[in-house]
Amino acid sequence: MNTKLQQKLKTLPSSPGVYFHKSTSGEVIYVGKAAVLKNRVRQYFQNTEKDPKTAALVAEIADVEWIVVDTEMDALFLESEMIKRYKPKWNILLRDDKTVSYVRIDMKSEIPYVSMTRQPLDDGARYIGPFYAKTTIKTALRILRRVFPYYDKPYNGRKTLNTDLGLTPGIEVGKTTPQEYKISLRKLIRYLEGDRQKLIKDLEREMKQAAKNQDFERATALRNQYFGLKGLKKKIVFSNKEFLDISSDHALKQLQELLKLDQPPRRIEGYDISHNQGEDVVASMVVFINGASDRSEYRKFKMKNQKNDDFANMRETLARRLKHTEWDFPDLILIDGGKPQLQALRDLLDISKIPYLGIAKEFDHLIIPEPEGIYREVAISPNSHIIKLLQRIRDESHRFAITYHRSLQRKRLLK
């Protein structure tokens, strides 16, 4: 840490906000949020053992800037805006696809509902995000629901406990109309998309105008929304887990020790095959950099020889991948399967000199190739960091392969 940065850290405020880690060239390399900026930012530079990802990020930090906001909620939504604006490389590399979330609202529906998803679709709905902490955005939505009541499931006209608690707009009991509900939802969308200060001013102006017009029912509803948003400063949104957002994955270090590698595997590739009894046979290659998915590096393959033989299909996939010397080579290849799968690929992978391992279907042990054609089986706890990382890679390769297979299947059926 340079002297200038050291002095700067002493001026950090005890306020919520968003911080920007910068490189020596001034490039924003990471954007984060904090309930207390002073505590969160200083944590990066404490002399504690860090996992490979965090250590690599900290090594690049030459400067830090920050923006102070009024509430934790503001910090959450401002972080999302800033990540979309700067696209910092470390936010992409450190991203865990299981925590990236979008808020989905289909305003074209007669009575929309609010939900969360990891995969935005081209279905005409409004997707707000991405947000980089699923638990936090869920907490925020629960709080905002008291200000802007909404349905969290498709509307069926039945009264529920949420109706009595004031968490739905109450169309089912005649409390409001679908049109008025959509007006309220548009305000929620404005808040989620960052138009917070102007929204509060507009609510205050509308509230005063409604009172002037003696529309006291509307004035009361607007007053509740106005003071509800003003009261968010007292709401705690971030949990203690926020302080562990990029330091929780020790799997890379454990893999290094288990496989006796010179350094933690920076680039891990996972593969999967998908087909329908030998038709539309495809393969996926997913890439995880520093333990997080990097979708720009994903590749997909359509098998030249369409057949119902997963061993042969995987062999063709890896043979074709290894010919692409313009792609960065992996530090580790994950094979979804045990000894038979590894044996079918062993000669090809041994020649490549790339470390590889197999993972049992039950996810209770790993199969590691040793010299002289021997395989070492290692029992692994289902709660271990290694299993969580490898399972994430396996699930992502499976999802990517199925998505490609289904797209080819649809094209063929529509011909």
N, C-alpha and C positions, 0 to 999 in steps of 0.2 A: 504494500500500500504506500503510495507516494505521500509526501508531506502535505501537499495541497488537499488531497482527499481526506487525510487524517484530520486536518483542521475543519474541513467542511462537515464531517460527521458530528462534530461537537455542536453544530448549529441546528441539528435536526429537531423539529418541533414534536411535542407530545400530542399530535393531532392525527385524525384519520387522513389518509391521502393516497396518492399514487406516486411511485418512485420509478426512475429511469436509470438503469445501469448503462454506462457508455464505455466504448473502447477508446484507445489512444487517439483514433482518428475522429472521435466525436460521434460515431455511429451508435444509435440506441440498440443495444444487444439484448436487453431484457426489461420488461415492464411488469411491475408487481403492485399489489395493493396492501394496505396496512391499516389496522385499527389505531395503532400508535406508531407513527413513522420512526421515531427515535429508536424504539425497541427492535422493530422489524429489520430496518436497514443495517443497524450495527451488528445484528446477528450473523450476517454473512462473513464478517471479518473477525469473529471470535476465534480464538485458538482452540478449536475443537476438531475432532476427527470428522472429515467430510467424505461422503460417497464420491465416486469418480465424477459424476455429473456436476455436482455442486462445486467441487474443487476446480474443475475445468472452467466453469463460468466465472468463479471468483478470480481466477488467474488472469482473466481478460478485462476485469473492471478497472478502468482508469479514472472514472469520474461518476458522480451520482447527482441527479437533479430530482426535484419532487414538486408535486402540486398538492397544496393543502385543500381539503374539502370539509364540508360541515358534518357529514355523517358517514358511517361505514357503508351505508347503502349507496351513497354517491360514489365512494371509492370503488365499489364493486362494478358499477356500470361505467364509470370513467375508465377503469382498467380495460374493459372490453373494447371501448371506443379507441383507446390508445394502441392496443394490440392490433386492431384492424388497420389503424392508420400507419403504424411504423413497421408492422410485420417483423418483429425482432427475431433473429435467428434462434436465440435460446428459448424463447417461448414455444417455438415450433419443435425444437429438439427435446425439450423437457415435457412436452405435452403427453398426457396419458389419455388415450381415447375413451377410457371408461369414465373420465371426469369432465370431458368437454361436453357441454350441453347447450341446446338451443331451446328457447321458449317458442312454442307453436300456437298460433291463433288463426283460425280460418274465418276471416271476416266476411267471406262470401256466403257462409252458412247462415241460415235464418236465425238460429240461436247458437252463436259460437261458444266453444269452450277452450280453456287454457290448459295446455299440456307441455311436457318436456320430452325432448328426443335427442339422441346423439347423431342422427342422420337426417338432415334436411332433405326433403324431396321436392321434385318439380311438380307440385300438386296445386299450386295457386294459393296456398296458405301463406301467412306472414310468419317468417322465422326471424327471431331476434337473438343475436349472439354472434359468435360463440362466447360462452362463459366458461371460465377455466377452473371452476370448483363447484361440482354438482351439489354438494351439501349446502354450500353458501347460497346459491341461487334459489334452492328450494326454501331455505329459511326466509330469504328476501320476499319470495312470492307469497309465503304464508302471512307475512306482515302486511304486504301491500294488498292482500285480499280483504283486509279489514277496512281499507280505504276505498278500494275499487272492487266490490264483491263480484265474483265470477263463478261460472260452472267449471269444474275440473273433469267432467265426464260428459258424454253426449246427452243432451237434454231429453228427458222422457216425460216431463210434465208432473212428476211426483214430488210431493213435499218430503224433505229429509231433515235430519238433525241440523245440517248446514243451513237450511232455510231458517230454522228457529234461531240459530246463532248469528244470523245476519251475514253469512259468508257467501250466499248466493244473492243475485239481484231480486229474487222473489217473484219472477214471472209466474211461477206455478201457483202463487196465492194472490195474484193480482196486484202485487206491490209496485211493479213497474211494467214497462212494455219492452218488446224486443228492440224497438228503435232507441229508446232511452238507454237500454243496456249497451247497445253498440256505441253510443256516445261516451259512456263510461269506459268501455274497453279501449276506445281510441285514446283516452287520457292515460290509461295504464300503458299503452304502447308508447306514447310520447315520453313517459317517465323512463321506461325501460331503454328507450333509444337515446336518452341523454338530454331531452328537452325539459329539464327539471325546473330551472329557475323561471323560465317563461311560463311554464304550466302553472306554477304557484301564483304568479302575478295574474294570469288569466282567470284562475279560480277566484282570486280575491275580487277582481273587477266584476266577474259574473255574479258573485255572491251579493255585492253591493247593489248591482243593477236589479237583481231579482227582489231584493228587499225594498228598493225604491218603487218597483212596480207592484209591491204588496203580494208578490208570489212567494208567500212565506214557506210553503212546502219545498219549493225548489231552492230557496235561499238556505233552508236548513240542510238539505242534502249537499249543497255546495260548501257550506260551512264545515260540515263533517269531513269532506274531502280535503279542504284547505288546512284545517287544523291537524288532520291525520298526517298529511305530508310534513307539516311544520314540526310535528312531534316525533318524526323519525330519528332525530338526533339522539333520543334517549334509548333507542333500540339497539341491542347488541346483535350483530349479524355474523361476525367472524368468530369461529371457534378456535380453541387452542391448536387444532390441527392445521390452521393456516400457517403456523410457524414451521411446519414440517413438509410444506408443499413440494419442495424439490430435494428433500434429504431423506426420503423414506425408502428408497430403493437401493438396497445394498447387494442386490443380486449379482451385479457385474463383478464386484470384488470376490464374492463367493464362487462365481464361475471360474474366475482366474485361478483361485486356489484349487478348486476341484479338478480342473483340466490341466493344471500345472503350466499355465500360459505365462509368457514374460510380462504381460500387462493385461488389464481388464479388456474384454472384447468390446471394442467401440462399435463395430458394425455387425449386427446379427441378421441373418436372412432366414426366413421361414417359408416353406412351400406347402402347397396342397393341390390335390387333383379333384376335379368335379366333372361328372358326366351322368348321363341317364342310360345305363346299360350299353355303354360304348358309343353313344351318340353325343354330339356336341362336347367332345372331350377337351377340357381346358385345364390349365395350371396357373397358379398364382405364385408370385414372389413378393413377399412383403419385407420391408427393411426397417429395422429398429436401430437408431443411432443413439448411443449413450443411454440405452434402455427405454427410449420413447420412439413411437412410430414416426417415420418420415415419408409421407405419402408421395412426395415428389419423386422418390426413388422406387416406388412400386412398379412392377412389370407383370404383364400377363402373356400367356402363351396359348395358342391354339395348336393342338397336337396335329402333326403332319400325318401320323398313322393313327386313325381313329379306331380304337379297340378297347375292349373291356379288360384291361390288364394294367392295374395301378403300378406294379413294379416297373413295367416297360415304359409307362407314361412318365413316371418320375425320373427314370433314367434319361429319357429323351429331353425332359425339361432341364435337368442339371447339365447335360452335355451341351445343350444350346446356350444355357446361361454362361458356362465357363468359356465359351468362344467370344463372349462380349468383353474383351479386355479393356474397352473404353469405359466400362462401368467399374467403379471401385470394387475391389474384391473384398469379401466378408472376412471378418476375424473369426466367425463361428457360423456354422450352418446347422439349423435345427431340422431333424427329420421326425415327422409324426409317425412313430412306430417303433417296433422292437428289433430283435436280431434279424429276422427275415428281411425286413426292409433295409437295414444297414448292410446286410450281406449282399443284397442285390446291387448295391451302389458302391460297395467298398473299393473295388479296383479303380473306379472313376475318381472317387474322392481322395483316395490315398495318393494318387498321382498329382492331384491339384495342390497337395500340401496344406489344405485348409482344414483346420480343426472342425469336427462335427460330432454330434451326439444324437441319440434317439430318446424319445420320451414315451413311456408306456401309456397305453390307452387309459389305464386306471389312474394315471398321474401319481403313482406312489413310488416309482423308481426311474432312474435314468440309465441308459445303456451307453457306455463309453468305450469306443474301440481302443484296443491296446496293440502293441506289436505282435507279430506272429499269428495274426488272425484271431486273437483272444478278445473277449468283450468283458468289461467290468460293469457289474450292476451295482448301483448305489441307491439305497433306500433314502427317500426324501420326504420330509414332513409336508403334508398338504398345506400347511400354513407358512412354509418357508418363503423367503424372498425369491429364491430361484424358481420355485414352482409357479409363483404368481406371475413372474415375468415370462416364463416359457409358455404358460397357459395363455397369457395375453397375446403372445406372438402366434401361437397355434390357432386361437379363436379368430384373430385378424386375418390370417392366411385363409382360413376356412370361409370367412365372410366374403373376402375379396374374390375367391374362386367361384363361389356360388353365384355371386352377383354377375360375374362375367358369363358363366354357364347359362344363367336364365336369360340374359340379354340375347345370346346367340340362339337360344331355343325359341324365344319370341319372334326373332327375325325369320327363322326357318318356318315357323308355323304360319306367319303372315304372308309368306310368298304365294 
